[in-house]
Amino acid sequence: MLISCFSLNQITAQSKKDKKAAVSTQWFPYVNFEGKDFQEISREFGPFTRWWLPGNDITDEELQREVRMFAENGFAGVEVQPFTMGLNPNAPQAQLDRIYSWDTPSFDEHLQAIMKQAQISKIVVDMNAGSGWPLGGSFFDPNESMRTLAVADTVLRAKSTYNGAVPMVKFPKGKPEEKSDVNLVKPQWAVVKSVIAAKVVSAQDNQVVLDPKSVIDLTSKVKNKRLHWQVPADQNWRLIVSWSIPTGEKPSLVASKGVNYVIDHLDPKVVNKTYDYLLGERTGLPKYFSNPLRAVFNDSYEFHVDRIISSNLIEVFRKENGYDITPYLSSVYQKGYDHPAFLASSYANSKPPYVFDAQNQWRIMYDYDQAVNEVFKNNFIKTSNNWMQSHGLVHRTQGYGFPIDLIGAAAAADIPEAEQLYGDGSEGYLKLVTSGAHLNNRPIITQESFVSVLRAEMTTPQKIKVWADKSFACGINQLIYHGTPYKYNNGEFAKEGWNTWSSPYVPYLNFSTGMNESDPFWKDIKEVNQYLARCQYALRAGKPQTDVLIYMPFNNFAENQIGLNPEETLFKGYFKGVEPEIKGFGFKTTNEQIKTWYDTLWKTVNELEAKGITWEFVNDEYLQKAKMAEGKINIQGNQYQALILANLPFINLKTARSIEVLNKSGMNVWALGACPEKQPSYLDYKKNDALTSALMHTIWEGRHTVKITSALPVGNINQDLRFSKEAHFSRQINRQMADGSLIKFISNKTDQWQTIEIESAAKFKNSYWFDAETGSASLSRGHSLSYRLAPYGSVILFASTDNEILKLDMKDPVGDQLESVLAIDKWDIKIGENIFNNSALFDWRDDEKTKFNSENGLYSASFSLDKIQKEKSYFLDLGKVYYVAHVKINGKDAGKKLFAPYSLDITSLLKEGNNMVEVIITTSRRNGFTGEGMKGNSQYSQFKGKGRILVPSGMTGPVFVKMK
């Protein structure tokens, strides 16, 4: 019988293993770069969009129409998110009843309608985990909701006897009502985690210093939350109780009636039970698992938690740190510590109310964060992965929201996701996500994209491209628009309909452009998506190739701990030189140490980028897994040539030991700043600081260590593609194919033409420049390669080891080496009802009649060519365009330009003598909406008072006819 059971267990285990392997093969196939596939790009490599539904006020017909619309416009997939953002809270009751019925059979039927059409249209579907975020609802026992550490205390007199209930925390004044801002939390749901008594050394500035030698752990003496204890006779004592209590947090924007709680994300049983409920047989969804349903998505973990706690955290803490946290548990509590930044800023000056060793309190906090990271990864991320994989799905998530080891969290997820809101979209943050993914060989890294605070209606094709290029160079390879609202209007919105994150019902947010049919750029979105698809195809081919690693010593990164890299673009979504600067929004920094570290790191990062050295971060977990192989650092099959230790305030002792072994085995270390003298853990910290100091000084003086005092020793890095000269204008990333061929994606982050010059290794037989905008390719012979990058341009260099030249239609890029033939200075311009004859070009903002206009602009002019030189090509260069130009020459279509340079080949359309040019300019809706808001139109109230935040509009030139 035991043999039979064992065999059955083997079969079951093998079945699960086979299912996981099938999931990996289906959703993460190996891609080898092929030029023809790049040019004739498949929609499967296109972007996704976050598809916002107004709760359950939806119809099957409209849902299926929109799925077809997504397929027709180059989207590879959608993420379905039903919620209530931007909707009218005072809508008729019948409408509200429909909206707030997400968790019903009716909604499940609508989901099935989406799935059926998605199968037909070949659209991949991801589903948000429930409605709103974090994951929760009204379908479970509130005692299984998200918990926080909390503390309570009382003073005990010497020689007294304590006999009674232990001190209880004050609970929020919640109500068991669905419209209550705070949910009810019952005292009986509280769980005692630690009870101690200690003598007080001092008390000031809202912090009590306790005598660590006096601590008496009374936890085991507590029965049914009551304690009987004889207080010692020497002096008064403080009795402190650490509790685990539900927070009462509600999922943000949940489209469900009843009282909704966030589930306990750190209880695997609750997590599994939640997925069983949301995706179980009752929903009708299992038959769509793997086709078309790919993933369940968990948004950022914006827990309203002061300090994370779980049933097994004390046990995990002991395993991670080597000592028991129970006596010190009250000292890691800090108001707002684990809140998301938009809430944590209110507690920027908070501190633990109890400490045992004020000077070394930071070490205990570090150790607790270490345990929190492990608990979160294992209890939630990996639990979610396992549930999904066992059902033919994968788990996609933004592994952040509270102070966290972001590298480790990203590495743990099936599909890790970043976003352009978090960390102000800084590449220093984006690289934490992509580095974690690459270290653990995660092939797809998604990003919530094209969104920034207070910049609604500033998302143009050009900005999408620049934003995308920044993310691609950081390692993102699947963009997800934020996002597309379902077509929805019952008269409460203006003619454009519901725009989820720019709504008159929440006028103070106003930070996202709803990319749907009402947007003026929707007609061009398919072409934009083809550009994104080509880039994403190239950046999923092969595997990442990275030259050096930068050690990230912190395990508690949060978005308010990073500042501006002076060479970075689109920080906070600000498109400098195009958009107006918007000041006054940001979060107060709660950890100056991390921000300072980043501020000093930018110089190194920018030098690496300028010299064409690819880099990523590495954390303690993966550095401790590193080995030396073939003279390189090897982490799970990924190879690197050097480790950068930059201005470290401390270093983990296990990591220091690992580095010493690796360094002695030949690992190159680049040491910047002072040698670290301490490690961050509390256990035996004096002894371990001394050990760490000794190890690090050995490394600092090691034979394979270079102490950096000026320039980085990049000449020591063996590069198959090496920059011939510095390129401070660029950002880049490499992908290596199985045959050794190499892809280098290079972007120009400036508004000027730039030249990239590269020396390629002898192993490459042929090299090609691929333009993702047009799909065109050009052959570059020899090993000294050069390419002229357009303003905000990008190019993909494919260095091939194959002797045979690709069978492609090759086309040399035009570049900017053109000869001016004539200028077109005077135009007839029609902007709405406003007509300007024989006018110079101008920015619409500069004329009172047009400053609030967002209609298309029609420009017409004539020019004369005495003679057309047959051997020459002619181009119309429009100069500066805001934002899309559609050109006709002599009544015939010359094409459309979405991105700079706004130049078109018009050779075949010209004639000798007089020629007519017409240009239709599509501009942003921002200024038009602002005008409506300024006039007092309540349906545009989110733009009221924004008259000084207008964006450029129209065509400002100068316009030339040029030839080559």
MARTORZA-205307 format. One record per residue (C-alpha): residue in three letters; z, y, x. Coordinates in steps of 0.5 Angstrom, whole numbers, plus 500, padded with zeros to 3 digits. Example, Ala and Ser with C-alpha at 12.3 -4.5 7.8 and 13.67 -1.06 7.14 Angstrom:
REM MARTORZA-205307
ALA516491525;SER514498527;
REM end
This chain:
REM MARTORZA-205307
MET500500500;LEU502505506;ILE495503509;SER491505502;CYS495511501;PHE493513509;SER486512508;LEU486516501;ASN489521505;GLN484521511;ILE479521505;THR482527502;ALA483531509;GLN475529511;SER473531504;LYS476538505;LYS474539512;ASP467537510;LYS467542504;LYS470548509;ALA464546514;ALA459546508;VAL462553506;SER461556513;THR454553514;GLN452556507;TRP455563508;PHE455564516;PRO448561518;TYR446562525;VAL441567526;ASN436567532;PHE432574532;GLU425573530;GLY420579531;LYS416578524;ASP423576520;PHE425583523;GLN419587520;GLU418583514;ILE426583512;SER429579507;ARG433582502;GLU439577504;PHE440581510;GLY441588505;PRO447591504;PHE452590498;THR455595493;ARG462595490;TRP460595483;TRP465599479;LEU466596471;PRO470600466;GLY475595465;ASN472590460;ASP468596456;ILE462593458;THR456589455;ASP452583457;GLU445586456;GLU447592461;LEU451588466;GLN444583467;ARG440589467;GLU444592473;VAL444586477;ARG436586476;MET436593478;PHE440591484;ALA435586486;GLU429591485;ASN432596490;GLY434592496;PHE441590495;ALA443583497;GLY450582493;VAL455586489;GLU462586489;VAL465586482;GLN471591481;PRO474592474;PHE478598473;THR480604470;MET479610476;GLY476616473;LEU476614465;ASN478618460;PRO486617459;ASN485620452;ALA479616449;PRO479613442;GLN484607442;ALA478602440;GLN475604447;LEU481604451;ASP483597448;ARG476595450;ILE477598457;TYR484595458;SER482588456;TRP480585463;ASP485579463;THR481576457;PRO476571455;SER472576453;PHE471579460;ASP471572463;GLU464571458;HIS462578461;LEU463575468;GLN459569467;ALA453573464;ILE453576471;MET453570475;LYS447567470;GLN443573472;ALA445573479;GLN443566480;ILE436568477;SER435575481;LYS438571488;ILE444576488;VAL450574492;VAL457576488;ASP464577491;MET469578486;ASN475583487;ALA482579486;GLY484581479;SER483588477;GLY485594481;TRP489593488;PRO494590490;LEU493583487;GLY497583481;GLY497583473;SER501581467;PHE500574467;PHE506571472;ASP513572472;PRO516579475;ASN521575479;GLU515573483;SER512580484;MET512583491;ARG519584494;THR522589499;LEU528589504;ALA533594501;VAL540595503;ALA547597500;ASP554598503;THR561599502;VAL567601506;LEU573596507;ARG580598509;ALA583595515;LYS588589512;SER585589505;THR582583502;TYR575583499;ASN574579493;GLY568581488;ALA561582488;VAL557584494;PRO555591494;MET548592490;VAL542597491;LYS540602486;PHE534600482;PRO529604480;LYS529607473;GLY524602470;LYS522601463;PRO519594460;GLU513598458;GLU506598460;LYS505606460;SER511607465;ASP510609472;VAL515605474;ASN516597472;LEU523594470;VAL527591476;LYS532586474;PRO539585478;GLN538578477;TRP532578481;ALA535580487;VAL536575493;VAL542576498;LYS539576505;SER544578510;VAL551580509;ILE555583515;ALA561587517;ALA562591523;LYS566597526;VAL563604526;VAL562607532;SER559614529;ALA555617523;GLN551623524;ASP544625521;ASN544620516;GLN545614521;VAL551610522;VAL551607529;LEU555600529;ASP559596534;PRO554590536;LYS560587539;SER564587532;VAL559584528;ILE561579523;ASP556575520;LEU559573513;THR552571510;SER554564509;LYS561566505;VAL557569500;LYS557565493;ASN553567487;LYS553574490;ARG560574491;LEU564575497;HIS572573498;TRP574576505;GLN580578509;VAL579584513;PRO581585520;ALA587589521;ASP585593527;GLN581599523;ASN576600517;TRP570596517;ARG563597514;LEU560591509;ILE553591509;VAL548587505;SER541586506;TRP537584499;SER530582498;ILE528585491;PRO522586487;THR519593488;GLY516594481;GLU510596484;LYS504596479;PRO497594481;SER493601482;LEU488602476;VAL489595473;ALA485595467;SER490590463;LYS495591457;GLY502589458;VAL507590464;ASN503589470;TYR506587477;VAL504586484;ILE504579486;ASP509577492;HIS503576497;LEU508573502;ASP510567497;PRO504562498;LYS506558492;VAL505564488;VAL498566491;ASN495559490;LYS498559483;THR495566482;TYR488564484;ASP489558480;TYR489562474;LEU484568476;LEU479563478;GLY481556474;GLU477552469;ARG479557463;THR475562466;GLY468558466;LEU467561473;PRO468554477;LYS461552476;TYR459558479;PHE463557486;SER458558492;ASN452560487;PRO452566486;LEU460567488;ARG461567495;ALA468571496;VAL474573493;PHE476580496;ASN483583497;ASP483590498;SER487594503;TYR495592502;GLU498599500;PHE504596498;HIS510600496;VAL515597500;ASP520600505;ARG520594509;ILE517587508;ILE521581507;SER519574505;SER523568504;ASN521565511;LEU521571515;ILE528570518;GLU526563520;VAL519566523;PHE523571526;ARG527566530;LYS521562532;GLU517569534;ASN523572538;GLY528567540;TYR534570536;ASP537571529;ILE535577526;THR540576520;PRO546580523;TYR541586525;LEU537585519;SER540592516;SER538595522;VAL530594521;TYR530597514;GLN527604514;LYS525608508;GLY517608507;TYR516604513;ASP511599510;HIS508604505;PRO501606506;ALA500613510;PHE499617503;LEU506615501;ALA509614508;SER508621510;SER513623505;TYR518619509;ALA515621516;ASN522623518;SER526617516;LYS530613520;PRO534606519;PRO541608516;TYR544603521;VAL543601528;PHE547597533;ASP544600539;ALA540607538;GLN537607545;ASN533600544;GLN533600536;TRP525601537;ARG525594540;ILE528590534;MET523594530;TYR518591534;ASP520584534;TYR521585526;ASP514587526;GLN512581530;ALA515577525;VAL512581519;ASN505580522;GLU505572523;VAL508572516;PHE503576513;LYS497572516;ASN500565515;ASN503566508;PHE497570505;ILE491571509;LYS490564511;THR493561504;SER487565501;ASN482562506;ASN485555505;TRP484556497;MET477559497;GLN475554502;SER477548498;HIS473551492;GLY467552496;LEU468560497;VAL471565502;HIS476570503;ARG474577504;THR479582506;GLN481589509;GLY487586513;TYR491593513;GLY495598509;PHE502597512;PRO503598520;ILE500591522;ASP497588528;LEU490589526;ILE486585531;GLY490579529;ALA489580521;ALA482581522;ALA481575526;ALA485571521;ALA480573515;ASP474569513;ILE470575512;PRO474581515;GLU473588512;ALA473595515;GLU472602511;GLN470609513;LEU476612509;TYR482608513;GLY484611520;ASP479617518;GLY473612520;SER475613527;GLU471608532;GLY478607535;TYR480604528;LEU473600527;LYS473597533;LEU480594532;VAL477590526;THR471588529;SER474586536;GLY479581532;ALA473578528;HIS469577535;LEU475574538;ASN476569533;ASN468568532;ARG468571525;PRO460572524;ILE460577518;ILE464583518;THR464588512;GLN465595511;GLU467599505;SER462605507;PHE459612505;VAL466615503;SER470620505;VAL475625502;LEU473631498;ARG466630500;ALA463628493;GLU456629493;MET455630500;THR452623501;THR444623503;PRO440618506;GLN440622513;LYS448621512;ILE448614510;LYS444612516;VAL448616521;TRP454613518;ALA451606518;ASP449607526;LYS456609528;SER459603524;PHE453598527;ALA455600534;CYS462599533;GLY460592531;ILE460592523;ASN454588520;GLN454588513;LEU455594509;ILE458595502;TYR457601499;HIS463605496;GLY460604491;THR456604484;PRO459605477;TYR456601471;LYS452606467;TYR457608462;ASN458615458;ASN461615451;GLY460623451;GLU466624455;PHE462625461;ALA456630463;LYS449627463;GLU450623469;GLY455619466;TRP461616469;ASN462617477;THR468613479;TRP471617484;SER469624482;SER471625475;PRO473631471;TYR479626469;VAL482626476;PRO479632479;TYR484633485;LEU481626488;ASN473628488;PHE471623495;SER466619493;THR458619491;GLY457614485;MET450611488;ASN447609481;GLU440611477;SER443618476;ASP443620483;PRO437624486;PHE437619492;TRP437613488;LYS429613488;ASP429612495;ILE435607496;LYS430601497;GLU427604503;VAL434606506;ASN437599504;GLN431596508;TYR433600514;LEU440597513;ALA437590512;ARG433590519;CYS439593523;GLN444588520;TYR439582521;ALA439584528;LEU446585529;ARG448578526;ALA443574530;GLY446570536;LYS453572538;PRO456579541;GLN456580548;THR461584551;ASP463587558;VAL470589558;LEU476588554;ILE482594553;TYR489591552;MET492594545;PRO499593546;PHE502595539;ASN503591533;ASN504596528;PHE498600527;ALA497605521;GLU492609519;ASN496616521;GLN496614528;ILE490616530;GLY486622532;LEU479625533;ASN475622539;PRO472629542;GLU465625542;GLU466622536;THR461623530;LEU463623522;PHE470623523;LYS473624516;GLY466624514;TYR465631517;PHE457631518;LYS458637523;GLY452642523;VAL450640516;GLU456640512;PRO461645511;GLU468643515;ILE474642510;LYS481643513;GLY487642510;PHE487634508;GLY491629512;PHE497625513;LYS503626518;THR503622524;THR509617523;ASN508614530;GLU506619536;GLN506614541;ILE500610538;LYS497617537;THR498619544;TRP496612547;TYR489613543;ASP488621546;THR489619553;LEU484613552;TRP478617549;LYS476619556;THR476612558;VAL472610552;ASN467615552;GLU466614560;LEU464606558;GLU459608552;ALA456613557;LYS455608562;GLY452603557;ILE458598558;THR460594552;TRP468594550;GLU472591545;PHE480591544;VAL484585545;ASN491584543;ASP497579545;GLU495573541;TYR488573544;LEU490575551;GLN495569551;LYS489564549;ALA485567555;LYS482562561;MET478563567;ALA471560567;GLU465561571;GLY469567574;LYS469571567;ILE475571562;ASN474566556;ILE477567550;GLN475562545;GLY468561548;ASN467569548;GLN466571556;TYR468578559;GLN468581566;ALA474585566;LEU481587563;ILE483594562;LEU490596562;ALA490603560;ASN497608560;LEU501602557;PRO508604555;PHE510597555;ILE507590555;ASN509583552;LEU512579557;LYS508573555;THR502577556;ALA504579562;ARG505572565;SER498570562;ILE495576566;GLU498575572;VAL495568572;LEU489570570;ASN489575575;LYS490571581;SER485566578;GLY480572579;MET480576573;ASN478583574;VAL483588572;TRP482596571;ALA489599572;LEU489606569;GLY496610569;ALA503608571;CYS505601572;PRO509599566;GLU516597567;LYS518594561;GLN517589555;PRO518591548;SER523585545;TYR530586544;LEU532579547;ASP535579554;TYR531586554;LYS534588561;LYS533581564;ASN526581561;ASP524588563;ALA526586570;LEU521580570;THR516584566;SER516590572;ALA516585577;LEU510581574;MET506588573;HIS507590580;THR504584582;ILE498585578;TRP498592580;GLU497590587;GLY493584586;ARG486583590;HIS482583583;THR485589581;VAL482596581;LYS487602580;ILE483607577;THR484614579;SER477617578;ALA471614575;LEU471607573;PRO468601577;VAL462600573;GLY458598578;ASN462591579;ILE460589572;ASN454585572;GLN449587566;ASP443584564;LEU441591561;ARG444597565;PHE443604564;SER439608569;LYS443614568;GLU449616563;ALA448617556;HIS453621553;PHE449622547;SER449614545;ARG453609542;GLN451601543;ILE453594542;ASN449588545;ARG448581541;GLN446575546;MET441569543;ALA442562545;ASP436562550;GLY439568554;SER435573550;LEU439580549;ILE439585543;LYS442592545;PHE442597539;ILE443604541;SER444610537;ASN443617538;LYS449621535;THR446628537;ASP441632533;GLN437633539;TRP431628542;GLN434624548;THR432619553;ILE435612554;GLU433609561;ILE435602562;GLU434597568;SER433590565;ALA434583569;ALA429579572;LYS430573567;PHE427578562;LYS420576561;ASN418581556;SER422587552;TYR420590546;TRP423597542;PHE424595535;ASP424601530;ALA429599524;GLU426605519;THR419603519;GLY419595522;SER415597528;ALA415594535;SER412597541;LEU412592548;SER415595554;ARG412592560;GLY416591567;HIS424592568;SER424600568;LEU425601560;SER425608557;TYR425610550;ARG425617547;LEU430617541;ALA429622535;PRO435626533;TYR440622530;GLY435616531;SER437609533;VAL433603536;ILE433596537;LEU432593544;PHE430586544;ALA429583552;SER426576551;THR427571556;ASP420568553;ASN414569557;GLU409569551;ILE409576548;LEU411576541;LYS405576536;LEU406582532;ASP402589531;MET405593536;LYS405601535;ASP407606540;PRO412611538;VAL410618537;GLY416621540;ASP416629541;GLN411630546;LEU407634541;GLU402640542;SER403645537;VAL397647533;LEU399652528;ALA405655524;ILE406655517;ASP410661516;LYS409663508;TRP410659502;ASP410659495;ILE416656493;LYS419654486;ILE426652485;GLY428651478;GLU425657474;ASN426661480;ILE419663484;PHE418666491;ASN411667493;ASN409668500;SER416667502;ALA419665509;LEU423659508;PHE430659507;ASP437655505;TRP438656498;ARG445657499;ASP443664502;ASP440667495;GLU444668489;LYS439665484;THR439659488;LYS445657491;PHE448653485;ASN441650484;SER440642485;GLU433641482;ASN427639486;GLY424644490;LEU416645490;TYR413648496;SER406649497;ALA402653503;SER395653506;PHE393653513;SER386653516;LEU383648522;ASP377651525;LYS376644529;ILE379637528;GLN379633535;LYS377626533;GLU381623539;LYS387627537;SER392625532;TYR395630528;PHE402631525;LEU406635520;ASP413637523;LEU417640517;GLY423642522;LYS430642518;VAL430639511;TYR435638506;TYR435632505;VAL428628503;ALA421631503;HIS415628500;VAL409631502;LYS401631500;ILE396634504;ASN390636500;GLY392633494;LYS393626497;ASP400623499;ALA402623506;GLY408620505;LYS416621505;LYS421622510;LEU428620509;PHE431621516;ALA430626522;PRO425627525;TYR421630519;SER414629521;LEU409625518;ASP402623521;ILE397627517;THR390626521;SER386622516;LEU388627510;LEU386633514;LYS379637514;GLU376642518;GLY377649514;ASN382650509;ASN388645508;MET393645502;VAL400642503;GLU405641498;VAL412639499;ILE417636494;ILE424637497;THR430633494;THR437636495;SER444634493;ARG447635487;ARG453638490;ASN451645489;GLY449644482;PHE455641480;THR459646483;GLY456651479;GLU457648473;GLY465647475;MET465655477;LYS462657470;GLY468653467;ASN464647464;SER470642463;GLN465636465;TYR465638472;SER472641473;GLN473637479;PHE468642483;LYS472648480;GLY474653485;LYS469649490;GLY464655491;ARG465656499;ILE464648500;LEU456648499;VAL452644503;PRO445646505;SER439645501;GLY431646501;MET427646507;THR428651512;GLY423649518;PRO420652522;VAL414648520;PHE408646525;VAL402642525;LYS402639532;MET397634535;LYS398628540;
REM end
